[in-house]
Amino acid sequence: MSGVTNILIAGVGGQGTILAGRIISLLALDAGHTVKVSEVHGMSQRGGSVLTQVRYGDEVYSPIIDPGEVDILLAFEKLEALRMLPLLKPEGRALINTQELPPLPVLSGAMEYPADIEERLNASAAQVMLLDAYELALKAGSGKAVNTVLLGSLSQYLEFSLEAWQKAISKAVKPQFVELNLRAFNLGLEA
């Protein structure tokens, strides 16, 4: 990656995308980087799309990632991953939770959830890793820990130490949930 790292986090309301962005931001700030973050909540309280853009490096002037400049797409849901895939660099990496959370048009019967999403994701030029982060989160103790499972997987591709990740998670989550989130992070790292 060049002097600025661009990470796009995509999911639906309630999945913890904003917390994941906060943890990455804390890591980068603690490492001395300039950090810019942008969040788009949409209809997040009703299961709508939530996007968090995190940019860090020596000099970062805007929180918005230009199309085609995303280094890493961290997707909490498959359909959201498919929607955001065109924003990746050709050599970009996509870490994708295989969980399906149908959007409102699908729930209302106006549309169908695409059956071939994984095939379409794997056919892209990007480096795609599909992971059942929800199952791993349940194994850690809560399905709500999908975000830290995915961060564990992401940690392999960023320059931060394990200790720095643990410190950022401990800072960002409520004290009573730190151990759960660290377990989830470790399961994602192992996966």
N, C-alpha and C positions, 0 to 999 in steps of 0.2 A: 504494500500500500504506500501511497505517496505521503507527503507531509501532513495531510489531513485525513482522518479516518471518518467515513460516513456510514452510520448505522441507522437503518430504518426498522422500527419495531411496529408490527401490524397485528391487530387482533380485534376483538369485540369488547364492548363494555363489560367490566367486571373481571377480566382476565389478568389484570396486573401489568399491562403494558407500560403504564406511566411509572409504576414503581420500578420496573426493569430499567427504564430510561434514567431514573434517578440514581440507581445503583451504578450504572455505567458512568454517569456524570461524576459521581463521587470518586470513582476510581481514577478517572482522567484528571480531575482537579487535584487529588492527592498526589498524583504523579507529576504535577506541575504544568499540565497542558492548559491551553485556552479551551473552553468548552462552550458550545451554544446548543440549546435545546428548543425544539418546537413541538407543541402538542396540538393535535386536532381531535377533539372529543366527539363531534358529530352527535348522533343520537345514542350516545354510549350507555345511558341509563336504560335504554330499551333494546339493548343488544346490538346497537349500531357499531359501525367501524370506529376504531380508535387508532390513530397513528402517532408515533413519537419518533422524531428525528433527533439523533444525537450526532454532533460533529465535534471532533476534538483534534488538536494538533498544536503546532507552535503558533500559528496565526490563523484564526478562524473569524471571518467577518460577518457571516450570515448563518442563522440557524436552519435555513432551508437548503435541502439537498437538491441539486439540479437533476432532472431526468437523465438516466444513464450513468449516474455518478455514485450510486449506492454500492459500497464495498460489501456490506453484509446486510441481508434481509433476515430479521429474526421474526418469524411469523407464528402466531399463537393459534392459528386456524387455517385450514387448507385453502378455502376459497379466498380468504384475505391474502394469502401468499400468491395465489394465481393472479389476483388483481394487481398486486404490487410488483410482480416479477419483471415487467418491462422497465422498471426504474433501475434495475441492477446494471452494473458495469458488465461487459461481456465476460470478464474473468471473475465476476462477483460470486459470492457464496450465499446460499439460502439455507437456513436452519429452520425446519418447519415441523410444527406439532401436527400430528395426523388427526387430531380431534376435529369433528365436524359440528359446528354451531350454526345451523341454518339462519340466514337473515330473514327479516320480516316478510319480504315478498315470497320467500319459499314457505314460511310458516302459514301465510295467508292463502297459499295455493295458487298465487299468481305466476309463480315460476317454479322450476324444478332445480334441485341442487345437482350440479353436474356430477355425473358418475365417473368421469374419466380424469378427474383433477390430478391424481398422482401420476398418471401417464403423461399428461401435459407438462407437469412440473419436471419430470425426469427427462422429457424430450427437449427441454430448453438447453441453451448453451451454458447456463450457470452450473456451478457445483452445488448440487442439491443433496441435503441430508434430511431424510424424513425420520421423525422420532415420535414414539407414542409417549409424549411428555406427560399427558394426563395420567396414564397408568403408573408411570414412575412417581408422579406427585402423590398418588394414592398410596403407593408403597412407602413414601416418606412420611405419610400421616395425614395429608389433606390434598384434595383435588385442586385447591386454590393455590398450591405451590408450583403450578405449571411454569410460572414466570422464572422461578429460580432454577428449575430443572433446565429450562432452555438457556439460562445464563451459564449454568455449568457446562453445557455443550459449547456455548460461545467462547468460554474462557480459553479453550484450546487455540483459538485463532487470534487472540489479542495478547499484547505484551505484558500484561499485569500478572503479578505473582499470586499464588494461591492465598497467601496471607493478606494481600491487598483486597482480594475478592471477599474474603471472610470479614475483614474490617468494614468494607463498604456495606455488605449485607447487614452486619450488626448495627451499623449506624442508621440504616434506612428503614428497617422493620421494627415493629414494637417488640420490646424485650421478651414478652411471652411467646413470640413466634420465631425468635432467632434460631433456636436449635432445629426446629422443623425445617426452616428455610436452608440451613446449612446441610441438613441431610438431603434435601431435594437437590441442592446445588451439586453435592458429591455424586448423587445418582446420575445427574445429567452429565457430569464430567466423565464418569465411567462409561456412559453409553456412547 
